[in-house]
Amino acid sequence: MKKLFAVSFGILISMLASVSASGASVVVGGKNFTEQQLMAEMTTRYLEAKGFTVTKKDGMGSAVLRQAQENGQVDVYWEYTGTSLITYNKVNDRLSPEDTYKKVKELDAAKGLVWLNPSKANNTYAFAMNQDEAKKLGIVTMSDLAKAIKDGKELTFACNSEFYARPDGLRPLQKQYGFEFSQGDVKRMDTGLTYQALKDRQVNIALVFATDGRVPAFNFVLLKDDKGYFPSYALTPVIRKVTLDANPTLGPLLNALSAKLDASTMARLNASVDVQKKSFSDVANQFLKESGLI
């Protein structure tokens, strides 16, 4: 009887240990725009399917979220390489995408943060045009745009006030490409309105984010940044080292999700929310299933 009790007790302890390991608690964060809220939802659903207990804290401002992670209030969220390089680490050097990733990985390691594998989704700034007009004018690259303007073509440009004024915004871009919009041809407006202004043909060019769902939905084309002006903003899972050390399976799991993401995929998923008005939950679940992750 004692032997049976000892065996049963041993099995119970093993079961409890297993539940404790598989039910480890993780706090997933996210910023306050569509792509970030979608990634927070997707990560939550994914990790829950793998046995983790997840608390989701999304809808946060960028600086607040980063501080929350450094303070240990958020374990993991998806950050952009350029944001960490320029905004958090105050590095303004022009680096290649590969060097940008290496630099933030090195700098943030000192703060207890681990950059896992970057995805191929680069949510950097981009200049967009309506596809038919770009084709008609023969504009494929930013250099093509510069040539058209220098040749006297009057083209209007919509951007937000921040990009217009910031020291790494419009003015140095024009300098690098050797052209300049006339003052009356630059229309400053809220970020979200640039897409609608371009769609409605109120302007010829608009500042957009490369993975925004409205780019494919509105049949825009992105001009190739052939001189590499815009920094790389590779969407990457970043996790606290203490969390990863305690739950080493999180690394391979998040890397597997990162490998499924690229710019066109994120634009399509973002459009599912912003244009087709599907819920974050439905879009996240469908993608995870289609990708074979759950």
N, C-alpha and C positions, 0 to 999 in steps of 0.2 A: 504493500500500500504506500509506504514511504517512497519507494522507488518510482511508482506511478505518479505520485504527487510531484516528485522532483523533476521527472520528465515533462509533465504537463506545465509546471512552472517555468521550465527552461524554454519550452515552445512559446509560452505567453510572452516571456521577456524578448525572445527573438522577434515575435510578431510586433511588439510595441516598438522595438528598435527600428524595424523595417518601416513602420508607419511614420515614426519620427523622422527618418531619413527622407522618405518620399514626400512627406508633407512639410518640408522645410519652408519657412516663410520668406517671401521676397517682396520688396516694395518696388513697383515699376512706376517710373515717372514719365511725364510728357508735357510738351509746351502747349501753347494755346492757339494752335492753328491745325487745319485739317490733317496734313501729313503726320504731324506729331501725335495727334489724338488717335489717328488710325494705327500708328505703330505701337502706341501704348496699349490699345485694345488688342491688337494682334499678338503682342508679346504676352499679355495677360492670359489670353485664351490658350496660347501655345504652351506656356509653362504650366498652367492648370491641367492641361491634357497630359502633361508629363509627370504629374503628381505633386507639384508645388502648390503651396497656399499663397495666393498672390493678393496684395493690396495695391490698387491702382490709384495713383495721384497724378492726374493729368490736368490740362488747362492752366498751367503755370507759366509765368513769364520766364524768359531765358535765363536771366541773371539769378532769379529766385530759385529756379530748378537746379542750376549748377551749384549754388550755395547749399541747397538742401542735400545734394549728393555729397559734397565735401564734408558736410556736418553729420553724415550718416543717416539722414532722414529718408533718403531715396537710395536704393541699391543699384538700380540699372535704368538707363534710358538711352534713347538713340540721339546722338549728337552729330554735328557736322564738323568735319576737320577744320574748315576755314574759320568757323565760329570760335573754336578753342584757340586756334593759332592767333587770330587777330584780336578778338574780344576779351578772352580770358587770360591769354599769355602775352598780349601786347607786342606780338612779333609782326612787323609790317614788311618783312622781306618778301620778295616775289619768289615763291618756291614751286617746284613741280608738284603734281598731286602725290607722287610717291614720297617726296621729301617733306611735304606738308604732314602726311600721316606719320612719318618717322619722328618728326619734330614734336608733334603734340603727344605722341605715345611716350616719348622720352620726358617731356616737361610735366605731363600729368601723372606719370609714375611717381614722381616726387611728392605728389599730393594724395597718393594712395588710390589712384584711379587706373584701371587697366583698359586700354583700347583693344577690343577684339578685332576680328577681320572686317575691313571696310567693305561695304556693298559697292556695286557698280552704279548706284543711284547718286548722281551729283546734282544737288539742288542749289546750284549756283545762280547768280544773276544771268540773264540773257536778254538780248534784243530780239523781239519777235515781229514778224510781218504777216499780213494775210498771204496765204500761199500763192494765190493767183497774181497778186500785185508783185510779189517778190520775183516770181517767174517772168512776168512781163518786163520788169526792169533789169533782169539778169543779176539780181542781188542774192548771193549765196553766203558770202562771208562779210565780216565787219569791214574788211579792206574794200570790198565791193561797194559797201554803203559809203565809206569815206570817199571813194572815187566819184560816186554819183553826186554827192554834195559838193565836192570841189569842182565838178564839171557844171555846177549851176542848178542841179535838180533841187527844187524846194520840197523838202520832206519834213513833216511834223512829227514830233516825238513826245510821247507821254511817259512821265516818270513821277515817282513820289518826291516830296520835298527833301527827304533825307538823302536820297541818291544824288539829287541835284547839288546839294551843299557839302556833302561829306568829302574829306580830303582824299579819299580813295574812290570817289564817285565819278561823275560825268566829266569834270574838267580834265583830270589826268588821263581819262580814257580817250578823250578827244585829242589830247596832246600825243598820246602814244600812237594813235591811228592817223594823226595828221589832218584833222578836219575840225570844223566847228559849226554846230547848229546856230543859226541866227537866233537872237533872243526871243523873237516872236514865234519861233517854230518849236519852242520847248513848252509843253503844257504840263504844269505841275498839278497833281491830284492825289487822292488817297490811293494806296497800292492796289486795292481791289478794283478800282474804277478804271485802271489802265487797260485791263482786259476787255471791258465792255466798250471803252472808247475805240479800241482797235477793231473789235468785232463790228461796231456800228459805222466804221470808216470815218470816224471823226479825226483820227490821226493815221499816219502811215506806219509808224513804228511805236512799239511800247516796251517798256522795261517789264520783264516777267521773271518768275522763278522757273527754272528748267523743268522741274518735275510737277508743276501745277497741272491739275487735270483739265483746266480750260484750254491749254495749249492744243492738245489733240481734238478736244471736243469742238473748239471753234475753228479748227482747220488752220491753225497758225503754223508757221515754219520758224525755227530758231536760226538766227544767223550764226555761222561758225566763228568763234572767237579765235581767229587764226594766228593772232599774236600773243595769245595766252594772257590776256589782261586780267580776267576774272579769276580769283582764287578758287581752289578746289573746295567744294563743300560735300565731301563724300559722307553719306549717311551711314553711321557706324554705331554698333552697340558699345556702350561704355559702362563698366561695372566696377564697384568698389572692390579693392583687392581682398579685403577681409571677407567679403561675401563670396567671392570666387574661391578663396582658399577653403572656406567652410563647405562650399557646394561646387566642387570641381566639374561636375557634369554640366553646369550652366554654360561653360565656355563652348564646348562642342555643339550644344543645342542652339545657342544664339548665333554661332558661326554658320550653322546649317540654314538658319532663317536668312541671315545676311546674304548668303550665296544665291538665294532665290530672287534678290531684288536688283533691278536696274532702273534707269531713268524712265524708259517706256512703261515698265510695269507699274512704277509708282504713279506716273501720270494717269494711267488707266484706273488704278485703284482710287486715286484722289478724285477723278472725274465721277466715279461711281457714287461718291458721297456728295460732291459739290454740284454736279450736273444732274445726275439721275436720282438724287435725293434718297439713296439707300442708307440704312443705318450703319454705323461703324461696326457693330456686332455682326451684321449679315455679311458685310464686305470682308471682314477679317476671317470669319469662319469659312467662307467660301474659298478664299485664297489659300488658307492653310490646308484645306482638304484637297483642292486642285493640285497643290504643290507636293502632296504626299507627306506633309509634316505632321499631320494628325490623322 
